[in-house]
Amino acid sequence: MQVPAPFDYDRASSVEEAVALLERHGAEARPIAGGHSLLPMMKLRLARPERLVDLNDLTELSYVRTEGEWIAVGAMTRHAQLAASDLLARHYPIFQDAERVIADPVVRNRGTVGGSLCQGDPAEDLCAVVAALGGQVVLRSSGGERVVAARDFYLGPYETVVAPAELVTEVRIPIRPGSGSAYEKVERRPGDWAIAAVGCFVTLAQGSVADCGIGLAAVGANGYCAPQAEAQLRGQPATEESFRAAAEAAAAGCRPQSDQRGPEDYKRDLVRELTRRALRRAAARAMAGGA
């Protein structure tokens, strides 16, 4: 039986206490909430933190609400709460699309927004969603808060800009009236990591694409996004031809790797097809009023 290396444990009762504990114990301390990513890595000795700081009492970080021109999502919000949020369903149905294909009910009931983003798995669905939507990540330390664009949050696979004494507290998504969004994923079996996945939003104005965002998972896209494809689509008519051209740009701009889930060419073909499908669905939802 695989067991983690020995570690110490603290249970924080407030954000301030959690930050203080992380600062006190330095780089060898790790926050934990759902634990579905960290604990398996600890059992395999791929991660060996000397201390865990349990965040599960930080209920003040569990919310989905509007704050001015943003939708704010607390870092301790569970996946199941995202799926059940009427606010997100109204503005960004991409969240419900993605949550339906993330893992299983056990993971969705315990896994958190902050944990998913901080894990930085290249195939993480929620990372691609937040990147597509141009979200922001709020980090708290003893020195105050800083805000990082989601696309700048990742340094590489499993690497983020979060410092040892920082805690992710919130994710912010800009509200875009007149937009539609969608998520498409291919997986080997239900709830598995993606072979390839694409999420997007489209904002329409007089039949053309006024703004858009395209997020990619599991295909080696820097920052989980496809900026060349977005530039290709902006200002173009919302037609199948334009979507196809953007899909070609997305496929050309990613860097999938051949592995047990499939060869590189197959994954690139998936990006091409899934991008086209997601853009088509997002545009249809935008024309229907965002539903």
C-alpha positions in Angstrom: 0.0 0.0 0.0 1.3 3.4 -1.0 1.5 6.0 1.9 2.8 9.5 2.0 6.0 10.5 3.7 5.5 11.9 7.2 4.1 15.4 7.5 2.7 17.8 10.1 -0.8 19.2 9.9 -2.6 22.5 10.7 -6.2 23.4 10.2 -6.7 27.1 9.5 -9.8 28.8 10.7 -9.4 32.0 8.6 -7.7 33.3 5.5 -5.3 35.3 7.7 -4.4 32.3 9.8 -3.8 30.2 6.6 -1.5 32.9 5.2 0.4 33.2 8.5 0.9 29.4 8.6 2.2 29.3 5.0 4.5 32.2 5.7 5.8 30.6 9.0 6.6 27.2 7.5 7.8 28.4 4.1 8.2 26.4 0.9 7.8 23.0 2.7 4.1 23.8 3.6 1.3 23.2 1.2 -2.4 24.2 1.4 -4.9 21.4 1.0 -8.7 21.5 0.3 -10.2 18.7 -1.7 -6.9 16.9 -1.9 -7.7 14.8 -5.0 -4.6 15.9 -6.8 -2.1 16.5 -4.0 -2.8 13.3 -2.0 -2.2 10.9 -4.9 1.1 12.7 -5.6 2.0 12.4 -2.0 1.3 8.7 -2.0 3.6 8.3 -5.0 6.2 10.4 -3.2 6.1 12.9 -6.2 5.2 15.5 -3.6 6.7 15.5 -0.1 5.4 18.5 1.8 6.5 18.7 5.4 3.3 20.3 6.5 -0.3 20.5 5.2 -2.4 23.6 5.9 -6.1 22.4 5.7 -8.4 25.1 4.2 -11.7 23.4 4.6 -12.9 25.7 7.4 -12.5 28.8 5.2 -16.2 29.0 4.2 -15.7 32.7 3.5 -14.0 31.7 0.3 -17.0 29.7 -0.9 -19.2 31.8 -3.2 -20.3 32.8 -6.7 -21.5 36.4 -6.9 -21.4 39.5 -9.0 -19.0 42.3 -8.0 -19.4 45.3 -10.4 -18.6 44.1 -13.9 -17.1 40.8 -12.7 -18.3 37.4 -11.5 -16.3 36.5 -8.4 -15.8 32.9 -7.5 -14.2 32.1 -4.2 -11.3 29.7 -4.2 -13.0 27.2 -1.9 -16.1 26.9 -4.1 -16.6 23.3 -5.0 -17.0 22.0 -8.6 -20.5 21.0 -7.8 -21.4 24.5 -6.8 -20.1 25.8 -10.1 -22.3 23.3 -11.9 -25.4 24.4 -9.9 -24.8 28.1 -10.1 -27.7 29.9 -11.8 -25.5 33.0 -12.2 -22.8 31.2 -14.1 -25.4 29.3 -16.2 -26.9 32.6 -17.2 -23.7 34.3 -18.1 -21.3 31.5 -19.0 -22.9 28.0 -19.7 -19.3 26.9 -20.5 -19.0 26.1 -16.8 -21.8 23.7 -16.8 -20.5 22.1 -20.0 -17.1 21.6 -18.4 -18.3 20.4 -15.0 -20.4 17.7 -16.6 -17.2 16.1 -17.9 -14.9 16.7 -14.9 -14.1 13.5 -13.1 -17.0 12.0 -11.0 -19.5 13.2 -8.4 -17.1 12.4 -5.5 -14.4 14.7 -7.0 -16.9 17.4 -8.0 -18.4 17.5 -4.5 -15.0 17.9 -2.8 -12.6 19.5 -5.4 -12.3 23.2 -5.3 -11.7 26.0 -7.8 -8.5 27.1 -6.2 -7.1 23.6 -6.0 -7.8 22.9 -9.7 -6.1 26.1 -10.8 -3.1 25.7 -8.6 -2.5 22.1 -9.6 -1.9 23.4 -13.1 -2.3 20.0 -14.8 -1.9 20.5 -18.6 -5.2 18.6 -19.1 -7.2 20.5 -16.4 -10.6 21.5 -17.8 -11.2 24.4 -15.4 -7.8 26.0 -16.3 -8.8 26.1 -19.9 -12.2 27.5 -19.1 -10.8 30.4 -17.0 -8.1 31.1 -19.6 -10.7 31.2 -22.4 -12.8 33.7 -20.5 -9.9 36.0 -19.8 -10.2 35.6 -16.0 -8.1 36.9 -13.2 -6.7 35.1 -10.1 -6.5 36.9 -6.8 -3.6 35.9 -4.4 -3.3 36.9 -0.8 -0.2 37.2 1.3 0.8 39.0 4.5 1.7 42.0 2.3 -1.8 42.3 0.8 -3.4 41.1 -2.5 -2.2 40.9 -6.0 -4.2 40.1 -9.2 -2.7 38.0 -12.0 -4.3 37.4 -15.4 -5.2 33.7 -15.7 -3.1 33.4 -18.8 -0.1 34.6 -17.0 -0.7 32.4 -13.9 1.1 29.4 -15.3 4.9 29.1 -15.8 4.7 25.6 -17.2 3.1 22.2 -16.5 2.3 22.0 -12.8 4.0 25.4 -12.2 2.3 28.6 -11.2 3.3 32.1 -10.1 2.0 31.4 -6.5 4.7 32.1 -4.0 5.2 29.8 -1.0 3.5 32.3 1.4 0.6 33.1 -0.9 -2.9 31.8 -1.1 -5.3 31.9 -4.0 -8.5 33.4 -2.7 -10.7 34.3 -5.7 -11.2 34.0 -9.5 -12.8 36.8 -11.4 -14.5 36.5 -14.7 -15.5 39.7 -16.7 -19.2 39.9 -17.5 -19.8 40.2 -21.2 -23.4 41.0 -22.3 -24.3 39.5 -25.6 -21.8 36.6 -25.4 -22.2 32.9 -25.6 -19.8 30.1 -24.5 -19.3 26.4 -24.8 -16.9 23.5 -23.9 -16.1 20.4 -26.0 -14.0 17.5 -24.8 -12.9 14.1 -26.0 -11.9 11.6 -23.4 -11.2 7.8 -23.3 -14.0 7.2 -20.8 -16.4 9.4 -18.8 -14.6 11.5 -16.2 -11.1 10.9 -17.6 -8.5 13.5 -18.3 -9.0 15.0 -21.8 -7.3 13.7 -24.9 -8.1 17.2 -26.1 -10.5 19.8 -25.0 -11.6 23.3 -26.2 -13.6 26.0 -24.5 -14.5 29.4 -25.9 -16.7 32.5 -25.6 -17.9 34.6 -28.5 -19.4 38.1 -28.3 -21.4 39.1 -31.4 -22.2 42.5 -32.8 -24.2 42.9 -36.0 -23.4 39.4 -37.1 -19.7 39.6 -36.6 -17.4 38.4 -33.8 -16.6 41.5 -31.7 -14.6 39.5 -29.1 -13.7 36.0 -28.4 -11.6 33.7 -26.2 -10.4 30.2 -26.9 -8.9 27.9 -24.2 -7.2 24.5 -24.9 -6.5 21.6 -22.5 -4.2 18.6 -22.9 -2.5 19.8 -26.1 0.5 21.8 -25.0 -1.0 25.3 -25.3 0.9 28.0 -23.5 -1.4 29.5 -20.8 -4.1 27.1 -21.9 -5.1 29.5 -24.7 -5.0 30.0 -28.5 -4.2 33.7 -29.1 -3.5 33.2 -32.9 -6.9 31.7 -33.4 -8.6 34.5 -31.4 -6.8 37.1 -33.5 -7.9 35.2 -36.6 -11.6 35.3 -35.6 -12.0 38.8 -34.1 -13.8 41.1 -36.5 -14.9 38.3 -38.9 -18.5 37.3 -39.7 -19.8 34.6 -37.4 -19.9 32.0 -40.2 -18.8 28.4 -40.5 -16.0 29.6 -42.8 -14.6 31.9 -40.1 -14.9 29.3 -37.4 -13.1 26.8 -39.6 -10.2 29.3 -40.2 -9.9 29.9 -36.5 -9.9 26.2 -35.8 -7.1 25.7 -38.2 -5.1 28.4 -36.4 -5.8 26.8 -33.0 -4.6 23.4 -34.3 -1.5 25.0 -35.8 -0.6 26.9 -32.6 -0.8 24.1 -30.1 1.9 21.5 -29.3 0.3 18.2 -28.5 2.6 15.3 -27.5 2.1 11.6 -28.6 1.4 9.4 -25.6 -0.9 6.6 -24.4 -3.9 8.8 -25.2 -3.1 9.2 -28.9 -0.6 10.4 -31.4 0.2 14.1 -32.0 -1.6 14.3 -35.4 -4.8 12.8 -33.9 -4.8 15.3 -31.1 -4.2 18.2 -33.5 -7.2 17.0 -35.6 -9.2 16.9 -32.4 -8.3 20.5 -31.6 -9.4 21.5 -35.1 -12.8 19.8 -34.9 -13.5 20.7 -31.2 -12.7 24.3 -31.8 -15.1 24.5 -34.7 -17.8 22.8 -32.7 -17.3 25.0 -29.6 -17.3 28.2 -31.6 -20.5 27.2 -33.4 -22.3 26.4 -30.2 -21.0 29.5 -28.5 -22.2 31.7 -31.3 -25.6 30.0 -31.3 -25.9 30.7 -27.6 -24.9 34.3 -28.1 -27.6 34.7 -30.8 -30.1 33.1 -28.4 -29.3 35.5 -25.6 -26.4 33.7 -23.9 -28.5 30.6 -22.9 
